[in-house]
Amino acid sequence: MRITDDRYTRDRLRLDLALRLIRHEARTRTIRSWTGLTDDRVRKL
């Protein structure tokens, strides 16, 4: 399995967006609504 497989692309894009929002110091709720990740997952990032 490669991380570049199509089935992982959407998840990777969500995580990349979440990390960018974290760098911009966005609120957890904003990150959650834009990416669809759970609160717990956002905090773990």
N, CA, C and O atoms as a DFTB+ gen file, in Angstrom:
180 C
 N C O
     1  1       0.838      -1.190       0.000
     2  2       0.000       0.000       0.000
     3  2       0.879       1.247       0.000
     4  3       1.858       1.350       0.739
     5  1       0.499       2.168      -0.839
     6  2       1.203       3.439      -0.893
     7  2       0.297       4.544      -0.403
     8  3      -0.922       4.471      -0.559
     9  1       0.887       5.570       0.189
    10  2       0.082       6.690       0.677
    11  2      -0.523       7.485      -0.478
    12  3      -1.445       8.275      -0.275
    13  1      -0.005       7.277      -1.688
    14  2      -0.513       8.003      -2.850
    15  2      -1.689       7.305      -3.512
    16  3      -2.207       7.801      -4.513
    17  1      -2.127       6.160      -2.978
    18  2      -3.279       5.464      -3.537
    19  2      -4.511       6.366      -3.481
    20  3      -4.648       7.185      -2.573
    21  1      -5.397       6.212      -4.450
    22  2      -6.584       7.051      -4.546
    23  2      -7.464       6.991      -3.302
    24  3      -8.078       7.990      -2.925
    25  1      -7.527       5.851      -2.678
    26  2      -8.418       5.735      -1.526
    27  2      -7.912       6.530      -0.325
    28  3      -8.675       6.791       0.605
    29  1      -6.653       6.913      -0.330
    30  2      -6.110       7.708       0.771
    31  2      -6.046       9.196       0.449
    32  3      -5.761      10.005       1.332
    33  1      -6.303       9.562      -0.783
    34  2      -6.153      10.951      -1.210
    35  2      -7.070      11.888      -0.431
    36  3      -6.621      12.927       0.056
    37  1      -8.336      11.538      -0.307
    38  2      -9.287      12.410       0.401
    39  2      -8.890      12.589       1.857
    40  3      -8.937      13.704       2.377
    41  1      -8.499      11.507       2.524
    42  2      -8.082      11.605       3.919
    43  2      -6.828      12.460       4.064
    44  3      -6.717      13.262       4.991
    45  1      -5.894      12.281       3.146
    46  2      -4.655      13.068       3.189
    47  2      -4.937      14.557       2.985
    48  3      -4.336      15.399       3.653
    49  1      -5.841      14.880       2.073
    50  2      -6.213      16.281       1.840
    51  2      -6.870      16.892       3.074
    52  3      -6.623      18.052       3.403
    53  1      -7.705      16.112       3.753
    54  2      -8.342      16.609       4.982
    55  2      -7.301      16.895       6.061
    56  3      -7.362      17.923       6.736
    57  1      -6.359      15.991       6.216
    58  2      -5.326      16.191       7.225
    59  2      -4.418      17.373       6.878
    60  3      -4.022      18.134       7.761
    61  1      -4.093      17.522       5.608
    62  2      -3.262      18.660       5.181
    63  2      -3.972      19.976       5.443
    64  3      -3.361      20.932       5.920
    65  1      -5.261      20.026       5.132
    66  2      -6.029      21.243       5.391
    67  2      -6.101      21.533       6.887
    68  3      -5.957      22.681       7.309
    69  1      -6.322      20.502       7.680
    70  2      -6.388      20.688       9.133
    71  2      -5.065      21.231       9.666
    72  3      -5.064      22.126      10.510
    73  1      -3.962      20.712       9.196
    74  2      -2.661      21.198       9.653
    75  2      -2.431      22.649       9.243
    76  3      -1.871      23.431      10.010
    77  1      -2.859      23.008       8.042
    78  2      -2.727      24.401       7.612
    79  2      -3.567      25.320       8.479
    80  3      -3.122      26.409       8.842
    81  1      -4.787      24.890       8.816
    82  2      -5.650      25.703       9.672
    83  2      -5.082      25.821      11.080
    84  3      -5.202      26.869      11.714
    85  1      -4.470      24.761      11.565
    86  2      -3.843      24.805      12.888
    87  2      -2.703      25.818      12.897
    88  3      -2.540      26.565      13.863
    89  1      -1.920      25.845      11.831
    90  2      -0.830      26.819      11.730
    91  2      -1.350      28.256      11.725
    92  3      -0.665      29.175      12.175
    93  1      -2.569      28.437      11.212
    94  2      -3.190      29.758      11.211
    95  2      -3.944      30.036      12.509
    96  3      -4.594      31.072      12.656
    97  1      -3.846      29.097      13.445
    98  2      -4.472      29.203      14.765
    99  2      -5.990      29.302      14.694
   100  3      -6.612      30.040      15.458
   101  1      -6.578      28.551      13.768
   102  2      -8.034      28.491      13.668
   103  2      -8.592      27.703      14.849
   104  3      -7.899      26.879      15.446
   105  1      -9.826      27.963      15.167
   106  2     -10.476      27.257      16.273
   107  2     -10.802      25.818      15.880
   108  3     -10.978      25.497      14.705
   109  1     -10.876      24.972      16.887
   110  2     -11.155      23.555      16.662
   111  2     -12.476      23.368      15.930
   112  3     -12.576      22.533      15.031
   113  1     -13.476      24.131      16.304
   114  2     -14.791      24.003      15.672
   115  2     -14.714      24.337      14.173
   116  3     -15.348      23.672      13.353
   117  1     -13.948      25.354      13.827
   118  2     -13.786      25.735      12.422
   119  2     -13.091      24.623      11.653
   120  3     -13.518      24.257      10.558
   121  1     -12.031      24.093      12.221
   122  2     -11.290      23.005      11.571
   123  2     -12.192      21.792      11.393
   124  3     -12.187      21.148      10.345
   125  1     -12.961      21.492      12.427
   126  2     -13.862      20.335      12.375
   127  2     -14.907      20.500      11.282
   128  3     -15.193      19.551      10.553
   129  1     -15.480      21.689      11.158
   130  2     -16.530      21.880      10.164
   131  2     -15.977      21.903       8.744
   132  3     -16.654      21.453       7.820
   133  1     -14.785      22.407       8.550
   134  2     -14.192      22.473       7.204
   135  2     -13.650      21.132       6.742
   136  3     -13.669      20.839       5.546
   137  1     -13.166      20.310       7.670
   138  2     -12.505      19.068       7.277
   139  2     -13.338      17.813       7.523
   140  3     -13.103      16.781       6.893
   141  1     -14.306      17.893       8.432
   142  2     -15.094      16.716       8.759
   143  2     -14.421      15.801       9.773
   144  3     -14.915      14.709      10.052
   145  1     -13.299      16.244      10.322
   146  2     -12.607      15.453      11.343
   147  2     -13.297      15.628      12.688
   148  3     -14.015      16.606      12.898
   149  1     -13.085      14.696      13.586
   150  2     -13.662      14.810      14.921
   151  2     -12.810      15.739      15.784
   152  3     -11.649      16.009      15.475
   153  1     -13.418      16.223      16.881
   154  2     -12.678      17.080      17.811
   155  2     -11.421      16.389      18.319
   156  3     -10.349      16.990      18.384
   157  1     -11.569      15.132      18.674
   158  2     -10.440      14.376      19.210
   159  2      -9.315      14.263      18.188
   160  3      -8.143      14.408      18.533
   161  1      -9.664      14.008      16.951
   162  2      -8.632      13.879      15.893
   163  2      -7.915      15.201      15.663
   164  3      -6.702      15.221      15.458
   165  1      -8.655      16.301      15.695
   166  2      -8.047      17.617      15.504
   167  2      -7.082      17.917      16.645
   168  3      -5.988      18.435      16.417
   169  1      -7.481      17.595      17.864
   170  2      -6.610      17.856      19.027
   171  2      -5.349      17.012      18.977
   172  3      -4.286      17.453      19.415
   173  1      -5.460      15.797      18.445
   174  2      -4.286      14.926      18.360
   175  2      -3.279      15.412      17.319
   176  3      -2.090      15.107      17.411
   177  1      -3.752      16.161      16.340
   178  2      -2.843      16.698      15.335
   179  2      -1.964      17.751      15.955
   180  3      -1.121      18.333      15.272
